[in-house]
Amino acid sequence: MTFVSAPIAATRMACSETVMERELAFLHALDAISRYELVGESLELLADGNGVVARFVASSASAS
């Protein structure tokens, strides 16, 4: 299925350089996504020519 997103905004909070680099890499990955697939209990975000960019797996645990 096709994936389309609006421009992504992020906060510019002062974090360590490592965390900021990870955030930037994640945002660039999201920009590359062109489609998604539901595979069992997973949501796979895919980019043309790059395969799976991110995979999210359903969990029954509640966040606290």
C-alpha positions in Angstrom: 0.0 0.0 0.0 1.2 3.5 -0.7 2.6 5.6 2.1 2.3 9.4 2.1 3.1 11.7 4.9 3.0 15.4 5.6 6.2 17.3 6.3 7.6 16.0 9.6 8.4 18.4 12.4 10.8 17.8 15.2 11.8 19.6 18.4 15.2 21.0 18.6 16.0 20.1 22.2 19.5 20.0 23.4 20.5 16.3 23.4 23.7 14.5 23.0 25.2 14.5 19.5 24.6 10.8 19.3 20.9 11.2 20.1 20.6 14.1 17.6 22.3 12.0 14.9 20.0 9.1 15.5 16.9 11.4 15.3 18.1 12.9 12.1 18.7 9.4 10.6 15.2 8.3 11.6 13.6 11.4 10.1 15.6 10.9 6.8 14.4 7.2 6.8 10.8 8.3 7.2 11.2 10.7 4.2 12.3 7.8 2.0 9.3 5.6 2.8 7.1 5.0 -0.2 4.8 2.1 0.9 3.9 -0.1 3.8 3.0 -3.7 4.3 1.2 -5.5 7.2 3.0 -8.8 7.8 1.4 -10.8 10.6 1.8 -8.7 13.7 4.2 -6.3 12.1 4.0 -3.0 10.2 6.8 -2.8 7.7 7.7 0.6 6.2 9.5 0.2 2.8 11.5 2.5 0.5 11.9 1.9 -3.2 15.2 0.1 -3.8 16.0 -0.2 -0.1 13.5 -2.7 1.1 12.4 -2.5 4.8 13.4 0.8 6.4 11.6 0.2 9.7 9.5 -2.6 11.3 7.1 -2.1 14.1 5.8 -5.2 16.0 2.6 -5.2 17.9 2.9 -5.7 21.6 0.3 -6.5 24.2 2.4 -4.8 27.0 1.1 -1.4 28.0 3.5 1.5 28.1 4.0 3.2 31.5 
